[in-house]
């Protein structure tokens, strides 16, 4: 926690110095406003980050800001489980599940919908990132959806697939064993 606050403070000070140096010809109150705005922004960020870190630690996870910079050690990771959430057009649509190895109750959960313009990538594209979060107190769900081609555009169906996955993951009786509260998407 202290390392996060220290990092955020350093970034704020560096940003404020940059603002002051760039605004040499401007009135001093503009530079002061930039300095105060940068510090307030960093303070708000630190408060929210602190809340997330404390939830993770209270539920048996761990967090190290400097360790988070070394995610590359997780390359080649695979999900703990792959669950089919829907079958459409003879295609199984799946969710890759990344579980926290320490178990624990009330762990923070995230749902990841991969990028790729609705045409490429898959739920395991960011496996290293998902494994890192799982090892540090989170449970991650990475959603696959129908990918489009020039011959078969499916961008409108992919959005429906993602919405359906969120509904299934939110339903405690869906057989996945998770009752996820979707706050926003």
MOKA-V86241 format. One record per residue. N is the residue number from 1. PSI is psi in whole degrees, 0 to 359 (NA if undefined). BURIAL is b if it has 16 or more other ideal C-beta (glycine too) atoms within 10 Angstrom, else e. D_CENTER is the distance of its C-alpha to the mean C-alpha in Angstrom with 1 decimal. Layout:
# MOKA-V86241
N:PSI:BURIAL:D_CENTER
N:PSI:BURIAL:D_CENTER
This chain:
# MOKA-V86241
1:314:e:18.6
2:323:e:21.6
3:324:e:20.1
4:312:b:17.2
5:318:b:19.8
6:315:e:22.1
7:313:e:19.8
8:319:b:18.9
9:317:e:22.7
10:316:e:23.7
11:317:e:21.5
12:316:b:23.0
13:317:e:26.5
14:319:e:26.1
15:318:b:25.0
16:319:b:27.9
17:318:e:30.3
18:315:e:29.3
19:315:b:29.9
20:317:b:33.3
21:323:e:34.4
22:338:e:33.6
23:34:b:35.4
24:320:e:38.7
25:349:e:40.8
26:160:e:39.1
27:149:e:40.2
28:330:e:38.8
29:332:e:37.3
30:317:e:34.8
31:319:b:33.7
32:319:e:33.6
33:316:e:31.5
34:319:b:29.0
35:312:b:29.0
36:318:e:28.6
37:317:e:25.8
38:317:b:23.9
39:319:b:24.4
40:317:e:23.5
41:316:e:20.2
42:326:b:19.4
43:315:e:20.8
44:316:e:18.6
45:316:e:15.4
46:321:b:16.9
47:312:e:17.7
48:318:e:14.2
49:319:b:12.8
50:322:e:15.9
51:316:e:15.2
52:316:e:11.9
53:318:b:13.7
54:323:e:16.7
55:317:b:15.2
56:313:b:13.8
57:322:e:17.3
58:336:e:19.3
59:24:b:18.1
60:0:e:19.0
61:180:b:15.9
62:160:e:16.1
63:133:b:14.5
64:118:e:16.1
65:315:b:15.0
66:328:e:17.4
67:328:e:16.4
68:341:e:12.8
69:349:e:14.7
70:45:e:16.2
71:342:e:13.6
72:340:e:16.4
73:352:e:18.2
74:3:b:15.9
75:142:e:17.1
76:4:e:18.9
77:156:b:17.0
78:161:e:17.2
79:158:b:15.8
80:332:b:17.8
81:146:e:18.8
82:121:e:18.9
83:134:b:20.0
84:125:e:21.7
85:347:b:20.8
86:147:b:23.3
87:120:e:26.2
88:134:e:27.2
89:44:e:29.9
90:25:e:30.4
91:128:e:26.8
92:123:e:24.5
93:128:b:21.0
94:163:b:18.7
95:128:b:15.5
96:128:b:14.5
97:129:b:13.9
98:109:b:12.7
99:152:e:14.6
100:128:b:15.1
101:339:e:18.5
102:355:e:19.8
103:229:e:19.6
104:155:e:19.7
105:157:e:19.6
106:36:e:17.3
107:147:b:14.2
108:143:e:10.9
109:144:e:9.4
110:152:e:6.4
111:125:b:7.7
112:127:b:6.7
113:111:b:9.7
114:154:b:10.7
115:179:e:12.6
116:17:e:16.3
117:28:e:18.3
118:11:b:18.9
119:342:e:21.2
120:179:e:19.6
121:179:e:16.9
122:183:b:15.8
123:346:b:13.3
124:6:b:14.1
125:322:b:13.6
126:38:b:10.5
127:323:b:12.1
128:316:b:12.3
129:317:b:8.6
130:318:b:8.5
131:320:b:11.8
132:311:b:10.9
133:319:b:8.5
134:318:b:11.2
135:345:b:13.9
136:30:b:12.7
137:4:b:12.8
138:163:b:10.0
139:126:b:10.8
140:141:b:8.7
141:122:b:10.3
142:120:b:10.3
143:134:b:12.9
144:149:b:15.9
145:170:b:18.2
146:128:b:21.6
147:138:b:21.7
148:159:b:24.4
149:173:e:27.3
150:322:e:30.1
151:333:e:32.4
152:79:e:30.0
153:133:e:27.5
154:19:b:25.0
155:323:e:22.5
156:327:e:23.7
157:327:b:23.5
158:321:b:20.0
159:318:e:18.8
160:320:e:21.0
161:315:b:19.5
162:318:b:15.9
163:318:e:17.4
164:318:b:19.5
165:318:b:16.7
166:320:b:15.1
167:317:e:18.7
168:316:b:19.4
169:333:b:16.4
170:343:e:17.4
171:111:e:21.0
172:338:e:22.0
173:12:e:25.1
174:356:e:23.5
175:357:e:24.2
176:346:b:20.7
177:14:e:21.2
178:133:b:18.1
179:92:e:18.6
180:133:b:15.2
181:116:e:15.5
182:115:e:13.8
183:313:e:13.7
184:163:e:12.8
185:NA:e:11.8
